[in-house]
Structures are given as structure tokens and as C-alpha cells.
């Protein structure tokens, strides 16, 4: 009976948590996949912590351990989402080398649902009293899911989760700001790029020399500006470009800024008050036959907005 309850509640949630963070959040970045991860996280994390602590303390203190774990989880969830400053401070404190963790205040709306954790705890409370080796075996999967979610794009790379992540390449994810009201004169824009082989920088190759058929006189590079096509298989990555527009379709561009990194501080003083949309392009230099071209290619992403 106990193992049936664990299979019903814990195992499916753990598997969904891993699949969501490693596959769905990368393939389909957005509010739904983001909130799935947050909800499962606040439901399972107190139970995982209770299970780990119960390996080393008296079984008579299970209720106290659970409530401490629940309080710790909620406070931590608030801390890493209340502001980007506290988010970065926490990850520096634990010595994390991840630099793409973003605070998102909208995540706090799922926090009241953490009371469901108490219901789950009551359903599987007997589990925390079973023998040490049995408890460890059951803890392995949810603990792996918790570790996996600490990576912004999911890094449980078992042959890229059986090759499913191959469909998740060449995307911009985890954009910030997301619906922020910006009152300062500048703001640090952040995003993450998932490249062809899940690298964090666009792929880049040396441009081959012209063939013998090309004229000896080198033509000036043609700057084609923005395009809607995908960037080429070969070329030399130059930089990112952030476009800001009052139009959701980007019919006109109000501000353009070049960024060499995925963290870019932009001066917003010249923008009038209003609502703005922004997206990221990758700027490439490539050769087509005998001519060099410079072009700004759009990368699949969820367009975000901010107000000023």
C-alpha cells in the first residue's frame, strides 16, 4: 500500500520534473513549462529534504523535520525570485558556477499551492520510517530531479535525453526582463542561448578562402541587416543584437544594441514612456560564393516585454 502511494505521487512527479526541465522547458520555453517546474519543486523539495534528514535523526521527530523543510523551501523560493540581486547572492553563496539563474516574481504566485505538500506528507508518512537502505532507493529519483532543476536549461545529459534535445537547439531562453516596470535609466538584459550542440555560444567556423574562380579584388562586405531566415551552418559569429520595439511584430525598431555576452546593460534614457517588446538576434559573417555577407538572424524565442 505504501509503495503504491509513492508510485502514484512521487515517481510520476519526479519523472515529469526531469522531463520538463531537461526537454520541455528547452523545446517550449514559456509560462506553462516554467510554472510546472516551480509547482513540482515546491511540492517535492520539502519531502526530499525530510527524507534525507530522516536518514540521520530520530523517527519521532518527523513532523518537526517536515515543517522545517517546508519553511526552508518556501523561504528559499521567495529569496531566489524576489529580485535578481538576491538570486545571484544565493548562487554565489552555494558556490554555483551557473550564471543564467533568473529571478521571476511571477513564480511566487504558485507558492500558496505548497500546502498540498502537507497532504502528500500525510499520505506517505510511513515511508519515512522504513529501513535505511529501502529509503535511499526510493529517494534516488526525486533527488536526481532536484539536482537537475538547479541547471537553468536542464543538464541531465544521457545522450541528450535519448536525442530528444536535438530538437531544442538554436533557441534563446530565460529572457529577463519579463514584464518588468523599469524606472532606472539602464537595465541589465539577460538571456541564454542553446546552440546546436547545446553550447551557450553560437557555433562559429572560420570562413574559407575564396575559390580560384573568385576575382582577385575583394568586394566590400555587404551588411544585409535583419532577416527572418535561420542563420547558416557555417559562418563566423560576431555578436548578439537586442532589438527593442513598441510594436509586438517589430514593424519598427526603437532601439538596437550590440552585445558580446548574454548579459548586456542597455541605456534606456532615450526611450519614451510606454510598453516595449524585445528580442535577440545573432550577428553572423559568412561567405556565399565569392561575397562576404554580414547578417542579423532571428533565433526562436518567446518575445518578452517591459514598460518604462
N, C-alpha and C positions, 0 to 999 in steps of 0.2 A: 504493500500500500504506500509506504513512504517513498520507495523508488519510483512508483508510478507518478506520485505528485511532483517529484523532482524532474522526471521526464516531461511532464506536462508544462511546468512553469520555467524551470531553469535552463534545460538543454535547448529547447527551441529559441528562447530569448537570446541565449549565448550565440547560437549559430546565426541568428538574424543580425545580431550586433556585429559579428565578424564580417558577414557578407555585406552589410550596409556600409561599414567603414572602409572595407577593402575594395569593394566593387561599386555599389550603388552610389555612394557619395562622390566617387570619381567620374563614373559614367553619367550620372544625372545629378549634378550639384544643384542644390536648391533648398527651399524651406522644408519640404517633406522629409528628405533624407537626413537633413541636419537635425530635425526635431526627433526623428526616430532614434538616432544615436543618443541624443540628450535624455529622452524618456527612458530608454533601456538602461542608460548609465545610472540615472538616479534611482532606478528600481533595483538593480542588481548590485551596485557597488557596496551599499551597506551590508548586504547579505554575504558578499565575498569577504569583506573585512571582518565580519562576525565569524565566518567560518575559519579564516586564517588565525584570528586571535584565539578562538576556542580550541585550537590545537595545543595551546600552551598555558591556558588558565583553567580554573575550576569550572565544571559544567553548571554549577549552581548559580553562576553569575551571567548566564546567557542574556537575560533581559537587559541588564546594565550594559553589557557589551554591545548589544544591538542598538540601544538608544544612543550610546556614544558614537557608534559607527554611522548611524543615521544623521546625527547632528554634525559630525565631521564632514560627511559627504555634502550635505546641504550648504554648510559654510564655505567649503572649498568651491562648490559650484557657483555660489554667489561671487566669491573672490575673483575667480578667473573670468567672469563675464561682466562684472560691474564696470570695468574700464580696461583699456589696453595696458595702462601703466601697471595695475595690479596683476594683470595676466602675465606680463613679461617678468615682473618681480618674482612671481611664484615659480616660473620655469627656470629662472636663474637660481633660485633658492635650492631647487632639487637637482641642479647641475645638468639640466636638459640641454642638448645641443640643437634642439629644434627651434627654428626662428620663424615659423609660419603659424603659430598658435594665435588665434584672433579672438578677442572678446566680442561677445554678441549679446546685448542686453535683452533682445527678444527671446533668448533661450530661457530667461528667468520665468517666462510665463508657464513653463511646464513644471516648475518647482512644486506647486501645490499638489501635483499628482504623486509626489513622493510618499503620501500617506498610504498609497497602495502597497508600498513595501512592507508595512506592518501586517497587512493581510497575507502577503506571501510568507512572511516570517512565521506567522501562526500556523500556516498550512504545512510548513516543512521544519518546524522547530525541533522535532525529534531527530532530524538529520544531524544537528549539531552535537548530539550526544552519542553518536555511533563511534566505532573504533577508529583509531588514528589513521591506519592505512586505508580504510574504506572512505574516510572523509577526504583524504588527499586525492584519491582517484576522482571523486566527484567534483572537487574544487578545480581540477586542472583546466577544464574547458572554459568556465566563466572567468578564471584568472587570465587565461590567454586572451580572451575577448577584452578584458580591462586593459591589458598591456597594449593590445593592438590599437585601441581607440586613442592612445596617447600620441599616436602619429597623425598629423593633420590629414594625410591622404590615404592612410592605411598602408602598412608595410609588411603584412603577413605574406611574404613572397614565396609561396610554394609553387614554383614555376608560374609566377604571376597569377596565383589562384587558378591553376589549371588553364592558363592562357586567356581567361575571361577579361583580364585587364588590358589585353591588346586593343580592345575597343574603346579604352578610356584614355588613349594618348592624345597629345596635342590639344589640351584644354587648359583654360585659365580657371582656377577655382579659388575659393575662400577670399573673395574680394572684400575689402574694407576701405572706405565706409559703405555701410549698408543702411540707407535710410536715416543717416545722421543729420542733425541740425548743427552746422558748423558755424561758429561765431568768431573763431580766430582768423587771422589774416592768412594763415597757411595750415595745411593739413598733410599728414603723412599717409599716403595711399599705400596699401599693401595688397598683394595677391600672390598666388602660387601658380607656376607653370608645370604641367605634367607633359613631358616630352615623349617622343616616340618610344623610347625605352624606359619611360618613367623617370627620366632625369629631370632636374629642376631648371635646366637651361636649355634653350632651343638647340637642336642639332646644328652643327656647323662643319663645313668642309672647305678645304682650300679650293679656290676657283681655278680650274685647269687652264693651262696656257692655250692661246688661240691655235687653231689648226693651221697647217701650211696654206690653206685656201683663203685665210683671212688677210686683208690688206695690211701692209706694214705700218701704216698710220693708225694709231689707236684713237678710236672715236671717243668723245666725252661720254661719261656715264649718264644714262637717261634716268631721271628721277620720275617715276610714274605715280608717286604719291600713294593714296589709299586705294585698296582694291578689295573686292568681296571674295576673291578666289583664295584657295588654300596655298600656303607657301610651298616652294619647290622642294623636291627631295634633296637637291644639292644647292649649295649657296653658302654665303658667309654671314652669320648673324651679326648685326650691327648693334642693335639696342631694342628696348621696348619703347612703345609710344602710347601715351594715355590721351584719349580724346574725350573732351567734356562738351556736352551739348544740352541745350534746353529742349531739344527735340528727342523723343524716345527713339525715333528712326534715324537720328543723326543726319538729318537733311542739311543742317548747317553745324559747323564746329565753332564753339565759342572760345575754346582754349585747347591747345595741344602742347604736351610736354614730353620731351625725350627722357628716358630713364635707363640707366645702365644696369640697375638691380631691380629686384621685385619689391623693394621698399623705396618709395620716392616721395620726397616732401615737395609739395606744389604750392606756389604763391597764388592765392585766390583773391587778392585785393582788387583786381581789375574786373571781377565778375559782379554783376549787379545782383540785387536780392531776387530770389526765386528758387525754383526746383531745377536740378540739373541731373543728367544721366552721364555715366562714364563707362568706357570700355577700353580694353587693352589690345594693341596691335604689336606684331613683331616685325622689325625692320630688317630686310634682307638685301644683300648684294649678291647678284647671281649673273651668270653668263648664258645668253641664248644665242647660239651660233657665234657670231663674231662681236656681239654687242653686250656690254655690261649694263645691267639694269639695277636700280635701287627702288624697292617697293615695300609698302607697309601692308602686311597681310593680316586679316582679321583671324582670330583664333576663337573657336567655340567657347562660349562663356555665358553666364547669367548676367545680363546688364543690370547694374545697380544704380541707385540714385542717392542724392543728398540735397539738402536745402541750405540756403545761405541767407 
